[in-house]
Amino acid sequence: MMKKIIVLLLISGLFLVTPHAFATAGGYRGGGNRSTRTGGNFGGGNTNSDYHNTGSNNYSSNSGTSRMGRRYSRGRIWEWLIVLVGLGLYFVRNKVKLPFKKRDYHQEKTINDPALAQGIEEIFLNVQEAWDKQDLQSLSPFYGDQLYEKHQKVLEKMRNKGQINHTRSAILDGITRYKEIKDNQFEVDLYFVAIDYLVSIDSGQIISGNNQYRREFKQRWTFSGQKGALRVEKMREFKI
């Protein structure tokens, strides 16, 4: 506990005294959905000079003091960079888990209706198996028309590129956030692990992903109908 308090105090100090450049470097979220511009202060050659006309032109400048100030600022920046690197190494070495860091993966099924939860899981596993085999025809009773057409186009596009996306060994860990929406529909968040990789049809080589280890997923599925006659209408992927 004491270590966590010390770390939090250090981080708080950094945010309070770190130069403004660190907070704005790279723009908002550095590569987000919207572009931003970060402003800066541009000096127009002002050196706080004094001009004295005493018969001969004497020009005195405080540029030396200005340069010292800039060197001092650069020195302070390097000091804080060293502190940041040191803190990073501390976190890596000691594997400190910050109390405010939340893990966005849930291994729980919060639906109060066991039959509905079982129906969702059965459809989920059937979808993963059909997708792995690149054959969705057997799933047509469980797919909404628009989603079925959309996924068929995705599979066709991959085949035209000579690629296959495999999803294997799927395990559904969590079903949360049940929410009823319009038109006799509801949505749930699904948390699962699966082996997911993209392979070349011609060479058999893996293009991306891993065929040995499961990775974690979070998706929001929208269903229509009642238990025993559910259809998947939408699927939305979330980064975790």
N, C-alpha and C positions, 0 to 999 in steps of 0.2 A: 504493500500500500504506500509506504514512504517513497519508494522509487517512482511510483506513478505520480505522486504529488509533486516531486521534484521535477519530473519530466514536464508535467503540465505547467509548472511555474516558468520553466525555461522557454517553452513554446509561447506562453503568454507574453513573456518579455520580448521575444523576437517579434511578435506581431505589433507590440507597442512601439518598439524603437527601430525596427528595420526600416531602411530608407524606402521612400514611396516607390522607387523604381522597381523593387521586387514585387510589389503588389500589383503593378500594372503591366509588367513585362509580358509581351506576347498578346495582349488584348484579353478580352473577357473569355475565360475558360480555355484560352489558347487553342482554338480550332473547333469551336462550337458551331451551332447552326446559324449564327449570325455573325457578320463581320463587324469589328469595332476598331476605332482608331484611338491610340493613346497619345495624348498631347505631350508636349515638351516645352522647356524654356530655351529659347534661342537668343544668344547674346549677339548684339549687333556691333561688336567691337568696342563696347563701353569698358574702359579701364579706370573709371573714376579719376580722370585726368584733370589737372589744373593748369590753365594757360596764363602765363604772366608776361605782359608786354612791358619791358623796362628798357627799351631802346635796342636791346638784342633779344632775339626770340629764345626764351627759356621754356622748356617743356618738361614738367615733372609728372611722373606716372606712378600709380600704385599697383601696376600690373604684377610686380614681384609678390606683393601680399596676396593678390588674387590667385597666382599660381600656387602659393603655399596652401591656400584654402582648398584648391582643387586636389592637390596632393593629399591633404588631410582627409578629404572626402573619399578619395580612392582607397586610402589606407583603411578607413572605417569599413568600406564595402568589403575589402578583402578579409578583414577581421570577422565580419558576420558570415561570409562565405565559409570560412574555416569552422565557425561554430555550427553552421548548418550541416556541413559534411560530417562533423563529429557526432552530431545528434543522429544523423542517418545511420552511421556505423553502429551507434549504440543500439538503435532499434533493431537492426539486422542481427547483431551479435547476440543480444539478449532476448530477441523475439518478444518485445514488449507489446502487449495487447492494450491499446488505449481504451478507456471505458466509454468514450463517446463514439467509437467506431462500431457501426452496426453491420452485421452480416445479413445480407439480403437473400438468404436461402432458408426455407422453412421445411422441417421434416415433421409435418403434422397434417392431419386431415380433420378440419374443423367443421365439416358438414354434419349436421345432426341426423340426416337421413342416410343410414348405411346402404340401403338399396340404391339410392341415387349415386352415392360415392362409388359403389361397385360398378354401376353402369358407365360412369365417366371413365373409370380406370380400364374397363374392357374396351371401350371405343378407343381410348388413348393407345393401348397396346396394339390393337388391330391396325391403327393408322401407322404406327412406327414399323410394323412388320410389312404392311403393304408398300410403304414408301421405300423400304429397304429392297424390296423385290421389284420396284418400279412398275407396280401394277395396282391401280386404284379402283379397278372395276368392281372388285368384291366389296368395296366400301361405299358404293353409290347410295345404298339405303341410309347410310349414316352421315352423309355429306350434304350440306346445302348446295343448291345448284351452282351458285356463283363461286363458292370455294372449290367445288369439284372441278369446274372449268378452269379456274385459275391454277390449281395445282397440276392439272393435266398439261397446261401450257408450260409450266415450269419444267416438268419432266421432259417434255418434247424439246424444249430449248437446250437442256443439258445433253440430251441424246444427240442433237445436231452438232454440239461441240465435242462429242466423243467423251462425255463424262457421265459418271454415276455417283450419286450421293447415297452412301450407306448409313443407316442408323440401326445399331444393333445393341443387344443386351440392355434395353431400356428398363429402368426401375422408377416408378412413380413414387416419390417420397412424400410429397405434400399436395393437398388440395385446400386452398384457403380463399378468403375474400369472396364468398358466395354473394352475388348481387343480382336481384331481379331487375330486368329492364323492360322496355316496351315490346309489344307484339309477342307476348308469350315466350320471352327469351330471358336467359340468365347467363351470367359470366362467372368464371372462376379462375383463379391463378393456380397454375400447375408447376410444381417443382420436381424436376426429374434429372437423372443422370443417364447418359447413353454414350456408346461409342459412335462417334460421328466423324466421317471423313469423306473426302472427294477423291475419286480414282479415275484414271484414264482407261477408257475401254480398250484401246489398242495396245498399250504397253503394260497395263495392269499396275502402273506406278501410282503411288499416292500423290495427289496434287496438293492437298491441304488436309489438316486434321490429323488424327491419330487412331490407328486401328488396334491399339493395345489397351488404352486407358479410357475410362469414362470421364466425361466432362459434365459440369453442371449446367442446367438450363432453367430459365423461368419463362413461361409463356402464359398469356391470358387467352383462354378459349371461350367463345360465345356459343351457347347451345340454344336450340329451339325445341319445342315439344315437351313431353312429359317423360318421366322415367319409364324405360321399356321401349320408348320410341323417340330417342334423342337423335338430333342431327347437329353436326358441327357447322356453324355458320361463319365464324371468323377465328383466326389465330394471330396473335401478336407476340413478337419476341421482345424480351427485355435483357439488357446487359446486366450481368451480376459479377 
